Amino acid sequence: MGVPAVRRRHIQLRTAVAPDPPDLPVSRGFYTIRPGRLSYRAGLALQQHYLRAENRPDADLLILTEHPPTITLGRKTDPRHLLTSADELQKKGIEIHQSARGGSITYHGPGQLVGYPLIDLTRHKRDLHLFLRTLEEVLIAVLRRWDIPANRREQSTGVWVGNKKIASIGIGVQGWVSWHGFALNVSTDLNLFQHIVPCVLQNVQMTSMQQCLGTAPVPETLEDALIRQFADSFAASHMGDYEKQTTTQA
């Protein structure tokens, strides 16, 4: 499930220390949902299902998935930042979707680890900036486990390696429950970012874990590391896979 691996080699993981982790109150815990690759529309429907209070467990959720080639337009997208016509993108097999998330235009595709945290922010001070910074810290700490010197930039949400961007973040909030989330480039075809102006920054370059390391990490190993770091950064316990829990209870 998740991001397809390319050539595999042994990579020693480091114990990462996230810089200046935010001070968050103790959460009630979270479940993970790992459905494998989903269309962007299906991923949206899955989030919307669990945004409804009657479907949500008494815990937060972290959905980890991957999408086929898709360009999404956030609420602040400038139409000029879509550099290729919709007809041309369709011919190339790339979908376009308007999105309710914050931020501008971005690309999703195979080789990305996409995370959708459905978090009850009433338990996290109802502070969207703190929430965004914490998501950045999760990704920074995970990347540093692979000795990738990730960092953040002031006034530019996301995660960077030097002057190249490796992860994008854009969230929405409904009833103080977050949705949408982050996309980490693992073995993504970076050439496909040429169809957009990512991050509203002209000439910005994207990178990936594969580009930084020479190979991509094993998907399950990466997902497990991210889940552990998510638990640490949000001071929350990982309660396992939600679908397995519901199957057991049934």
N, C-alpha and C positions, 0 to 999 in steps of 0.2 A: 504493500500500500504506500501511498504518498509519492515521493519523488523517485523516479527510476534511476538506478545506479548506472554509472558507466564503468570504466576500468577501476578495479578495487585494489588498493594496497593498504597495508597496515599503517594507520596514523595514530600515534600516541596522543591520548587525550590529556589535557592539562586540567588541573583544578583551577577554575577561573574565579577571580574576585571582581565582581562588577563594581565600577567606580561610583562612589557616592550613591548607594541604593536609597530610593525614597523610603520614608517612614510611613508604612501603611498599617492600618489596624488589622487584626486577625480576621481572616475570612472564614466562611462556613465550610470551605472546601470546594473542589470542583471535579467534575467528570470529564473524560475525553470522549470524543466521537471521531472515529477515523474511517470514513466511508470509501477511501481510495479516490480515484479521479472522478470528478463530477463536472458537468457543464456549469458555467457561471450561473445560469438560471436555476439549476437544481440546487446549487449551493445557497443561493438566495432564498429559495423556498424552504430549505432545511432550517436556515436561521429564523425565518419568519414563523415557522412552525413552533420553534422553541421560545420565540419572543412572546407568544401567547401564554398568559399566566397558567391556564389550565393544563398546558403541555409541559411546563417547565418543572424539573425536579427541585427539591429543596436544597439546591446547590448550584454553583455556577457551572458553565460548560465551556470547553475549549474544543472547537472543531478543527481538525487538521486535514487538509485535502490538497488537491492539485487540480488545475483547470486546463482544458484544451486552449489553443491560442485565442486570446480574447483581449480586447482593449476596452477598458471601462472609463467612463467620464464622470468624475466627481462633481460635487456641487459648484466648485470654483473653476471648472474647466473653461479655458478660452478656446473657442472653436478653431482658432488658428494653430493651436498646438497639436491638432490632428493633421499630420503632414501628407497622408495618403488618402485618396478618396474612398468612400465606403464601397463603391463598386470594385475597386482594385483590391481592397482588403478581403472582400467576399471571394474574389477569384483565388486569393491566396489561402483561403480557409480560415480567415481570422474574423471572429465575431466582434460586434461593437454593442456595448450596453451602457445606457445611462444608469448611474448609481446614486443612491441617496447618501453615500458616505461623504465625509469631508475630503478636502484636498482636490487635486487636479486630475489630469489624465495619467493612466498607468497601463502597463501591459502585464497580462497573466499568461502562463503557458507551461508546457511540460518542463520539468526540471526546477520548478519552484515549489517551495513548501509554503502553503497558504494557511494562515491561522485566523480563525474567527472566534474571539473570546466573547461569550455572552455573560457579562459580569454585572451583578447588581451593584451599581455604583453608590447606592445609599450606604453601603458598607465600606466605601472608600472615599469618604469625605465629599462626595459629589464634585470632585475636582477633575475636570477633563484633562487639564494640562498635566497633573500628577499621573493620571492614567496613561497618557501618551508617553511620558518620560519613563514610566515603569515598563511599558512594552519595549521601548528602546533598550532599557537596561537588560531585559531578558535576552534580546537578540545579541547585544554586545557581549554579554557574558558567555553565551553559547559559542559565538564565533571565536572568542579568546580561548575556549577549550581546545580548539584546533589551531591555536597559535596565529590566528588572523587578527591583526591589530585594528579592530573595529572601534569606531568612535561616533559621537553625535556632532551635529553642527547647530550652533545657535540660529534661530529663525528658520530652520529647515528641518521639519520633522522627518525622521527616518534614520538609517544607519549607514555609515560611510566607512570605506577603507582608503585612507588618504583622501584623494580628490574624486574617488569613484564611489558611486552609491551601490550598496549591496542589498538593501532591504527598504521597502516602502511601507508606510503606515497611513491608513485612512480609516476613520471610525465614524459611526453614527450612534445616536442614542435615542431610545424609545422608552418612555416611562422610567428613565434613569437605569435602563439596562442597555449595555453596549452591544453593538453588532458591527459587522464588517471587521477589519483588522489589519493584518500585515501580510506581506509577501516577501519571502527570503529567496534570493537567487542562489540555487545550489548548482545545478548543471544546465541552467537556462541557455537557450540560443540567444545570445546578446544582440545578434544582428537584427532581431525583430523589434528592438527598441527604436530602430531608425524611423519607424512610422510615426513616432510621437516626439513631443518635447517633454520629457519626464521632469517632474518636480518644478515645472514652470521656470526651468533654468536652461537657457540656451547653451548648447555644446556640452551639457553634462554627460559624463561617461558612466556607464553601468559596469558592474563587475559581478562575479559569482564566486562561490566557494571553490568550484572546479578551476576557475581561472587563477585564484589565489594559491591553490594547493597543487595543481597539476592533475588532480583527480577529484571525484566527488565522494563524500562520505557515504557509508551504507545508510539507506533511508531510515531503517528502523532505529539504528544507533543515534542518528541525528534527532529523530522525533522523540526518543526517550530522553535524550539530553535536554531538549527544549522543555519537555514536560517537567523534568526535575527542576530546571531553572525557573520555570513559571511558578512552581510551587514555592520555591525559595523567595523569589522577588515579591510575590503577592502574599507571603506568609500564610499560605493555604495548603491543606493536605490534598494530595491527589487520591481520589476515591475510586479510581479504576475506570474501565470502559463502560459508558452508560448503557449501551445496547446489551452488553453481557449482563449487567445488573438487572435490567428489565426482563431479560429472558429468564434469568434465574428466579426472579420473583414470580413470574408467570407460572 
